Amino acid sequence: MNSLFAKILLWFGCSLIITAVGSAFLSALNVDESTSDRRSPAARQMELQLDLARQAYETDGGRALRTFLATVSRVYEAQGVLTDANGRDLVTGGDRSDLIRRARRRLSSRFFRSDSSMVGRASEDGRYWFFLLEPRGRGGIWFLLPEHLFVMAAAILLCYWLAWHLTSPVRRLQKAMEGFGRGDLTARAGSARRDELGQLARAFDRMADRIETLLTAERRLLLDISHELRSPLARLGVAVELARSGDNREAALNRIQKESDRLNALVVQLLQVTRAEGDPTSLHCEPVRLDQLVQQLVDDSAIEASARGCEVKYECREAATVEGDPELLRRAVENVIRNAIRHAPRQTAVEVSLARESGKVRVDVRDRGPGVPAEALPRIFDAFYRVETDRARASGGIGLGLSIARRAIELTKGSIRARNVQPGLEVEIELPASSAS
């Protein structure tokens, strides 16, 4: 028997049947044994029946005794017998000495007989014996009443429900594990129970989430690398051929250097995304003065903004500290600022502001470029996603900046969103303020 459900059902079912049958048997045994105790109600009742039968016999002989015993048979649904000390039936005159011998034996030796159930009582002077004989129509289970069978059936139903209740989450977990093992990374147990089985199911779900995240990140990384490396490698091949031909070797070498730098930046950012998505526990969290970090990034990006004919303006209302990985936060804010510079028209300003509100630190970065189509706003934070009208390829972007920013902010328990502000795009970063600030 390999089924846990069947084992639980059989175990509890057998236990309850044994308990019910044993209780019924002991109850019947105790009723008969109680007649040996003259203080018990059963013994007093037997003594009363003996006195009435004796009185009827001594008053009017066998005819009155026969009438009394008929009344006993009608009331108790059992045969009454009155004998003398030697076992002679005082109604029929037959020999019933066997009843006396049975009454004197141990009570437990007669409960599995199939003929009748017998209770006997001797008078105090030893002259008479009175017996009640109950016919047994149920053989060896005479002590089981229909009520006992009903209780056992109800108990078995409860055992069935208990076994199902205990094993159903195990079966769901098994089904989820089999599906997950076949490659269905979305398979989950989805248990809402609060006991140990529910905790086990939720532990599996957390493990499955973790594995799905790692495998999805790995697959996406491989697909993105194969896609993104194809173009720069092809351009590198062309530049190498031009360099070998000897025609304008300086321009070819510059092109090789540019494509090499682009490939290096691609690999660095891909590794950054994979590290953030695949191993959040590797992050080094510490208090970070976000106002100073943003100021430093604004200063560093001023040269790039000047080269593109624009400028970066920074407004900070007060000091602000957050908990997070300094390098990841630096990369996140820097990518947002550089993305804004990349799309800012000439003779315009990229506006960066920092403020604290209700336990939050908010950083807003706005450019005055063409903005993003409304349907593309939810996807601009996806890795390698570009709007069709995006100039990222011409400007050297590879579509990872905002993706890294989103993941970094989410790992710091913050949020990032973008909206069109006419003109331009505004990216809002919100982080929980540190208690130390």
LUMGUMI-852061 format. One record per residue (C-alpha): residue in one letter; x, y, z. Coordinates in Angstrom, 2 decimals, always signed. Layout:
BEGIN
REC   rest         u         v         w
REC      a         X         Y         Z
...
***
This chain:
BEGIN
REC   rest         u         v         w
REC      m     +0.00     +0.00     +0.00
REC      n     +1.89     +3.03     -1.32
REC      s     -0.89     +5.64     -1.08
REC      l     -0.63     +8.01     +1.88
REC      f     -4.36     +8.70     +1.56
REC      a     -5.20     +4.97     +1.86
REC      k     -2.81     +4.52     +4.78
REC      i     -4.30     +7.42     +6.74
REC      l     -7.88     +6.34     +5.97
REC      l     -7.22     +2.70     +6.92
REC      w     -5.32     +3.61    +10.08
REC      f     -7.94     +5.99    +11.46
REC      g    -10.82     +3.83    +10.25
REC      c     -9.49     +0.72    +11.98
REC      s     -8.75     +2.66    +15.14
REC      l    -12.29     +4.04    +15.31
REC      i    -13.91     +0.69    +14.52
REC      i    -11.88     -1.01    +17.24
REC      t    -12.77     +1.77    +19.67
REC      a    -16.49     +1.63    +18.86
REC      v    -16.73     -2.15    +18.96
REC      g    -14.67     -2.33    +22.12
REC      s    -16.76     +0.34    +23.82
REC      a    -20.00     -1.42    +22.90
REC      f    -18.66     -4.75    +24.09
REC      l    -17.40     -3.34    +27.37
REC      s    -20.69     -1.53    +27.90
REC      a    -22.59     -4.80    +27.45
REC      l    -20.12     -6.57    +29.71
REC      n    -20.48     -3.95    +32.40
REC      v    -24.28     -4.19    +32.30
REC      d    -24.16     -7.93    +32.97
REC      e    -21.37     -7.65    +35.51
REC      s    -23.29     -4.96    +37.35
REC      t    -25.85     -7.54    +38.35
REC      s    -23.29     -9.05    +40.71
REC      d    -23.14     -5.82    +42.64
REC      r    -26.31     -5.62    +44.72
REC      r    -25.97     -1.85    +44.98
REC      s    -26.14     -1.26    +41.22
REC      p    -29.43     -0.35    +39.50
REC      a    -29.22     -3.46    +37.28
REC      a    -28.77     -5.71    +40.32
REC      r    -31.69     -4.09    +42.17
REC      q    -33.88     -4.49    +39.11
REC      m    -32.99     -8.18    +38.86
REC      e    -33.65     -8.56    +42.57
REC      l    -37.05     -6.92    +42.16
REC      q    -37.97     -9.26    +39.30
REC      l    -36.83    -12.23    +41.40
REC      d    -38.98    -11.10    +44.36
REC      l    -42.04    -10.56    +42.14
REC      a    -41.61    -13.93    +40.44
REC      r    -41.15    -15.65    +43.78
REC      q    -44.17    -13.89    +45.24
REC      a    -46.30    -14.88    +42.25
REC      y    -45.19    -18.51    +42.50
REC      e    -45.63    -18.78    +46.25
REC      t    -49.01    -17.05    +46.11
REC      d    -50.73    -18.80    +43.24
REC      g    -48.31    -21.42    +41.95
REC      g    -47.34    -21.95    +38.35
REC      r    -50.34    -20.16    +36.79
REC      a    -49.55    -16.81    +38.41
REC      l    -45.84    -17.28    +37.70
REC      r    -46.58    -17.98    +34.02
REC      t    -48.62    -14.75    +33.80
REC      f    -45.84    -12.75    +35.44
REC      l    -43.19    -14.20    +33.15
REC      a    -45.34    -13.39    +30.10
REC      t    -45.43     -9.80    +31.30
REC      v    -41.63     -9.81    +31.69
REC      s    -41.24    -11.20    +28.17
REC      r    -43.47     -8.46    +26.75
REC      v    -41.79     -5.63    +28.62
REC      y    -38.15     -6.68    +28.36
REC      e    -38.32     -8.71    +25.13
REC      a    -36.50    -11.46    +26.98
REC      q    -37.51    -14.85    +28.39
REC      g    -37.87    -15.02    +32.17
REC      v    -37.16    -18.29    +34.00
REC      l    -37.64    -19.07    +37.72
REC      t    -36.03    -22.24    +39.04
REC      d    -35.50    -23.82    +42.40
REC      a    -32.06    -24.30    +43.95
REC      n    -31.47    -27.42    +41.83
REC      g    -32.34    -25.80    +38.54
REC      r    -35.90    -27.18    +38.01
REC      d    -38.07    -24.84    +35.98
REC      l    -41.03    -23.96    +38.22
REC      v    -43.31    -23.39    +35.22
REC      t    -42.50    -26.30    +32.92
REC      g    -40.77    -28.60    +35.38
REC      g    -37.81    -28.98    +33.02
REC      d    -34.18    -29.21    +34.06
REC      r    -32.47    -25.79    +33.73
REC      s    -29.47    -26.55    +35.89
REC      d    -27.26    -25.53    +32.96
REC      l    -28.37    -21.95    +33.55
REC      i    -27.09    -22.10    +37.11
REC      r    -23.76    -23.49    +35.97
REC      r    -23.41    -20.75    +33.33
REC      a    -24.31    -18.06    +35.84
REC      r    -21.58    -19.23    +38.16
REC      r    -18.86    -19.12    +35.48
REC      r    -16.93    -15.97    +34.61
REC      l    -19.11    -13.56    +32.65
REC      s    -16.48    -12.92    +30.00
REC      s    -16.55    -16.55    +28.84
REC      r    -20.07    -16.36    +27.44
REC      f    -20.26    -13.18    +25.41
REC      f    -19.31    -14.76    +22.12
REC      r    -21.87    -17.56    +22.27
REC      s    -24.49    -17.53    +19.52
REC      d    -27.49    -18.90    +21.43
REC      s    -28.59    -16.29    +23.96
REC      s    -27.48    -13.66    +26.44
REC      m    -28.26    -14.64    +29.98
REC      v    -28.33    -12.77    +33.29
REC      g    -29.03    -14.70    +36.50
REC      r    -29.77    -13.82    +40.13
REC      a    -30.08    -16.13    +43.15
REC      s    -32.30    -15.33    +46.11
REC      e    -30.65    -14.50    +49.39
REC      d    -31.83    -17.71    +50.97
REC      g    -30.62    -19.76    +48.00
REC      r    -34.04    -21.35    +47.26
REC      y    -34.66    -19.72    +43.90
REC      w    -32.86    -18.58    +40.78
REC      f    -34.27    -16.03    +38.35
REC      f    -32.91    -15.73    +34.81
REC      l    -33.44    -13.36    +31.90
REC      l    -32.63    -14.96    +28.54
REC      e    -32.28    -12.59    +25.55
REC      p    -32.27    -14.35    +22.16
REC      r    -29.27    -13.40    +20.02
REC      g    -30.23    -12.78    +16.44
REC      r    -26.86    -11.23    +15.53
REC      g    -24.50    -14.02    +16.47
REC      g    -21.08    -12.94    +17.66
REC      i    -21.80     -9.21    +17.44
REC      w    -24.95     -9.29    +19.54
REC      f    -23.66     -6.36    +21.59
REC      l    -23.63     -4.01    +18.55
REC      l    -26.78     -1.94    +18.10
REC      p    -27.79     -0.06    +14.92
REC      e    -26.77     +3.13    +16.66
REC      h    -23.25     +1.78    +17.01
REC      l    -23.09     +1.04    +13.28
REC      f    -24.33     +4.54    +12.48
REC      v    -21.65     +6.09    +14.68
REC      m    -18.97     +3.95    +13.03
REC      a    -20.18     +4.99     +9.55
REC      a    -20.07     +8.66    +10.55
REC      a    -16.59     +8.17    +11.99
REC      i    -15.38     +6.54     +8.77
REC      l    -16.72     +9.49     +6.77
REC      l    -14.83    +11.84     +9.06
REC      c    -11.71     +9.72     +8.58
REC      y    -12.17    +10.00     +4.81
REC      w    -12.45    +13.78     +5.06
REC      l     -9.40    +13.97     +7.34
REC      a     -7.32    +11.82     +4.98
REC      w     -8.38    +13.95     +2.01
REC      h     -7.66    +17.15     +3.95
REC      l     -4.16    +15.97     +4.82
REC      t     -3.20    +14.53     +1.44
REC      s     -4.83    +16.93     -1.06
REC      p     -2.14    +19.63     -0.62
REC      v     +0.53    +16.94     -1.01
REC      r     -1.06    +15.86     -4.29
REC      r     -1.23    +19.47     -5.51
REC      l     +2.40    +19.96     -4.55
REC      q     +3.35    +16.76     -6.35
REC      k     +1.49    +17.91     -9.47
REC      a     +3.19    +21.31     -9.35
REC      m     +6.62    +19.71     -8.91
REC      e     +6.01    +17.34    -11.82
REC      g     +4.93    +20.24    -14.04
REC      f     +7.92    +22.31    -12.97
REC      g    +10.22    +19.37    -13.65
REC      r     +8.80    +19.05    -17.17
REC      g     +9.72    +22.67    -17.88
REC      d     +6.57    +24.55    -16.90
REC      l     +8.22    +27.31    -14.89
REC      t     +4.83    +28.82    -13.99
REC      a     +3.71    +25.70    -12.06
REC      r     +2.95    +26.56     -8.43
REC      a     +1.28    +24.79     -5.52
REC      g     -0.65    +27.91     -4.52
REC      s     -1.67    +26.73     -1.05
REC      a     -3.42    +29.08     +1.39
REC      r     -3.18    +26.69     +4.35
REC      r     -1.47    +27.94     +7.51
REC      d     -0.19    +24.59     +8.77
REC      e     +3.08    +22.81     +8.00
REC      l     +1.80    +21.53     +4.65
REC      g     +0.93    +25.08     +3.62
REC      q     +4.37    +26.26     +4.70
REC      l     +5.95    +23.49     +2.62
REC      a     +3.90    +24.48     -0.43
REC      r     +4.84    +28.15     -0.04
REC      a     +8.50    +27.21     +0.37
REC      f     +8.27    +25.33     -2.94
REC      d     +6.59    +28.34     -4.57
REC      r     +9.37    +30.63     -3.37
REC      m    +11.98    +28.20     -4.66
REC      a    +10.15    +27.97     -8.00
REC      d     +9.99    +31.77     -8.23
REC      r    +13.70    +31.97     -7.59
REC      i    +14.55    +29.30    -10.16
REC      e    +12.20    +30.86    -12.71
REC      t    +13.87    +34.24    -12.19
REC      l    +17.32    +32.77    -12.63
REC      l    +16.43    +30.69    -15.69
REC      t    +14.47    +33.51    -17.30
REC      a    +17.32    +35.94    -16.73
REC      e    +19.79    +33.44    -18.15
REC      r    +17.69    +32.74    -21.23
REC      r    +17.04    +36.42    -21.82
REC      l    +20.73    +37.19    -21.36
REC      l    +21.70    +34.59    -23.96
REC      l    +19.07    +35.79    -26.43
REC      d    +19.98    +39.43    -25.92
REC      i    +23.70    +38.78    -26.23
REC      s    +23.21    +36.83    -29.44
REC      h    +21.04    +39.61    -30.81
REC      e    +23.03    +42.61    -29.65
REC      l    +26.49    +41.28    -30.47
REC      r    +25.59    +40.50    -34.06
REC      s    +25.60    +44.10    -35.32
REC      p    +28.78    +45.39    -33.62
REC      l    +30.66    +42.23    -34.56
REC      a    +29.58    +42.63    -38.16
REC      r    +30.76    +46.27    -38.14
REC      l    +34.01    +45.19    -36.53
REC      g    +34.52    +42.69    -39.34
REC      v    +33.96    +45.40    -41.95
REC      a    +36.36    +47.75    -40.16
REC      v    +39.02    +45.06    -39.98
REC      e    +38.71    +44.42    -43.72
REC      l    +39.01    +48.15    -44.40
REC      a    +42.08    +48.34    -42.19
REC      r    +43.67    +45.46    -44.08
REC      s    +42.98    +47.04    -47.45
REC      g    +45.06    +50.08    -46.50
REC      d    +42.43    +52.63    -47.52
REC      n    +41.94    +55.17    -44.73
REC      r    +43.36    +52.93    -42.03
REC      e    +43.06    +55.65    -39.36
REC      a    +39.28    +55.88    -39.82
REC      a    +39.03    +52.08    -39.80
REC      l    +41.02    +51.85    -36.57
REC      n    +38.86    +54.54    -34.98
REC      r    +35.81    +52.57    -36.04
REC      i    +37.28    +49.42    -34.51
REC      q    +37.97    +51.28    -31.27
REC      k    +34.45    +52.67    -31.18
REC      e    +32.86    +49.29    -31.77
REC      s    +35.19    +47.70    -29.21
REC      d    +34.18    +50.30    -26.60
REC      r    +30.53    +49.69    -27.45
REC      l    +30.97    +45.94    -27.00
REC      n    +32.74    +46.47    -23.68
REC      a    +29.93    +48.73    -22.44
REC      l    +27.39    +46.15    -23.58
REC      v    +29.08    +43.32    -21.67
REC      v    +29.45    +45.43    -18.51
REC      q    +25.80    +46.42    -18.52
REC      l    +24.61    +42.92    -19.34
REC      l    +26.55    +41.59    -16.37
REC      q    +25.08    +44.36    -14.22
REC      v    +21.53    +43.36    -15.19
REC      t    +22.21    +39.67    -14.66
REC      r    +23.77    +40.29    -11.25
REC      a    +20.83    +42.44    -10.15
REC      e    +18.17    +40.03    -11.37
REC      g    +19.87    +36.76    -10.47
REC      d    +21.43    +37.39     -7.07
REC      p    +19.80    +40.14     -4.98
REC      t    +21.58    +38.82     -1.87
REC      s    +24.93    +39.93     -3.29
REC      l    +23.96    +43.58     -2.96
REC      h    +25.86    +45.60     -0.39
REC      c    +23.39    +47.86     +1.38
REC      e    +24.50    +50.85     +3.43
REC      p    +23.34    +54.41     +4.10
REC      v    +23.83    +56.55     +1.00
REC      r    +23.62    +60.35     +0.89
REC      l    +21.48    +60.50     -2.23
REC      d    +21.66    +64.29     -2.55
REC      q    +25.46    +64.15     -2.71
REC      l    +25.38    +61.19     -5.11
REC      v    +23.04    +63.00     -7.50
REC      q    +25.15    +66.18     -7.28
REC      q    +28.27    +64.22     -8.23
REC      l    +26.50    +62.56    -11.17
REC      v    +25.21    +65.91    -12.41
REC      d    +28.74    +67.32    -12.28
REC      d    +30.15    +64.28    -14.11
REC      s    +27.55    +64.46    -16.87
REC      a    +28.03    +68.19    -17.50
REC      i    +30.78    +67.53    -20.06
REC      e    +28.62    +65.08    -22.03
REC      a    +25.68    +67.51    -21.91
REC      s    +27.90    +70.36    -23.14
REC      a    +29.13    +68.23    -26.04
REC      r    +25.51    +67.69    -27.08
REC      g    +24.67    +71.36    -26.84
REC      c    +22.55    +71.20    -23.70
REC      e    +23.05    +71.57    -19.96
REC      v    +22.03    +69.88    -16.70
REC      k    +20.35    +71.85    -13.92
REC      y    +20.12    +70.44    -10.41
REC      e    +17.80    +71.56     -7.63
REC      c    +18.13    +70.01     -4.17
REC      r    +15.92    +71.21     -1.35
REC      e    +17.48    +69.26     +1.53
REC      a    +19.83    +66.42     +2.45
REC      a    +18.46    +62.92     +2.00
REC      t    +19.80    +59.48     +2.98
REC      v    +18.58    +56.11     +1.69
REC      e    +19.58    +52.48     +2.30
REC      g    +20.96    +50.67     -0.74
REC      d    +23.90    +49.49     -2.79
REC      p    +25.90    +52.65     -3.64
REC      e    +27.19    +51.36     -7.00
REC      l    +23.78    +50.13     -8.11
REC      l    +22.11    +53.40     -7.10
REC      r    +24.84    +55.32     -8.90
REC      r    +24.28    +53.27    -12.04
REC      a    +20.49    +53.72    -11.81
REC      v    +20.49    +57.52    -11.44
REC      e    +23.34    +57.94    -13.92
REC      n    +21.50    +55.94    -16.58
REC      v    +18.38    +58.04    -16.15
REC      i    +20.34    +61.29    -16.41
REC      r    +22.35    +60.14    -19.43
REC      n    +19.19    +58.88    -21.11
REC      a    +17.67    +62.33    -20.66
REC      i    +20.82    +64.02    -22.04
REC      r    +20.77    +61.68    -25.04
REC      h    +17.26    +62.85    -25.97
REC      a    +17.49    +66.51    -24.97
REC      p    +17.39    +68.97    -27.92
REC      r    +20.19    +71.47    -28.30
REC      q    +19.94    +74.70    -26.31
REC      t    +17.70    +73.06    -23.69
REC      a    +18.27    +71.97    -20.12
REC      v    +17.88    +68.60    -18.41
REC      e    +16.23    +69.38    -15.08
REC      v    +17.14    +67.21    -12.08
REC      s    +15.52    +67.77     -8.70
REC      l    +15.57    +65.99     -5.34
REC      a    +13.06    +66.38     -2.50
REC      r    +11.80    +64.54     +0.58
REC      e     +8.10    +63.89     +1.08
REC      s     +6.36    +61.76     +3.73
REC      g     +9.28    +59.44     +4.44
REC      k    +10.20    +59.18     +0.75
REC      v    +13.00    +60.65     -1.32
REC      r    +11.99    +61.60     -4.85
REC      v    +14.36    +62.29     -7.71
REC      d    +12.86    +63.80    -10.88
REC      v    +14.77    +63.91    -14.19
REC      r    +13.15    +65.77    -17.08
REC      d    +14.27    +66.47    -20.62
REC      r    +12.51    +68.54    -23.26
REC      g    +12.77    +66.06    -26.08
REC      p    +10.03    +64.45    -28.16
REC      g     +8.81    +62.24    -25.34
REC      v     +7.56    +58.66    -25.76
REC      p     +4.32    +57.38    -27.33
REC      a     +1.77    +56.59    -24.64
REC      e     +1.56    +52.92    -25.61
REC      a     +5.35    +52.55    -25.22
REC      l     +5.60    +54.09    -21.72
REC      p     +5.05    +50.81    -19.81
REC      r     +7.86    +49.10    -21.77
REC      i    +10.65    +51.64    -21.79
REC      f    +12.09    +50.03    -18.65
REC      d    +12.37    +46.61    -20.33
REC      a    +15.85    +45.42    -21.27
REC      f    +16.84    +46.17    -24.90
REC      y    +13.50    +47.79    -25.65
REC      r    +13.58    +50.82    -27.93
REC      v    +10.82    +53.00    -29.25
REC      e    +10.75    +52.81    -33.04
REC      t    +11.60    +56.49    -33.35
REC      d    +14.35    +56.22    -30.72
REC      r    +17.78    +57.56    -31.65
REC      a    +19.57    +55.16    -29.33
REC      r    +21.44    +53.35    -32.05
REC      a    +22.73    +56.57    -33.54
REC      s    +23.73    +57.82    -30.12
REC      g    +25.35    +54.60    -28.97
REC      g    +22.65    +53.39    -26.54
REC      i    +21.86    +49.71    -26.27
REC      g    +18.52    +49.88    -24.45
REC      l    +19.77    +48.76    -21.04
REC      g    +20.05    +52.02    -19.11
REC      l    +16.45    +52.33    -17.92
REC      s    +16.19    +48.57    -17.39
REC      i    +19.15    +48.67    -14.99
REC      a    +17.66    +51.73    -13.31
REC      r    +14.32    +50.01    -12.71
REC      r    +15.87    +46.85    -11.27
REC      a    +18.21    +48.80     -9.02
REC      i    +15.39    +50.94     -7.69
REC      e    +13.13    +47.93     -7.09
REC      l    +15.90    +46.13     -5.20
REC      t    +16.11    +49.19     -2.95
REC      k    +12.34    +48.84     -2.32
REC      g    +11.61    +51.91     -4.38
REC      s     +9.71    +52.64     -7.56
REC      i    +10.41    +54.28    -10.89
REC      r     +7.95    +55.57    -13.47
REC      a     +7.91    +57.77    -16.52
REC      r     +5.38    +60.16    -17.99
REC      n     +5.18    +62.60    -20.85
REC      v     +5.13    +66.24    -19.70
REC      q     +4.76    +68.08    -23.01
REC      p     +7.36    +68.69    -24.05
REC      g     +9.70    +65.96    -23.01
REC      l     +9.79    +62.95    -20.73
REC      e     +9.99    +63.00    -16.93
REC      v    +11.32    +60.00    -15.00
REC      e    +10.46    +59.92    -11.32
REC      i    +12.47    +57.79     -8.87
REC      e    +11.03    +57.28     -5.39
REC      l    +13.00    +55.62     -2.58
REC      p    +12.24    +55.09     +1.12
REC      a    +14.18    +57.55     +3.23
REC      s    +16.61    +56.14     +5.77
REC      s    +15.84    +56.59     +9.46
REC      a    +19.34    +58.02     +9.81
REC      s    +18.54    +60.99     +7.56
***
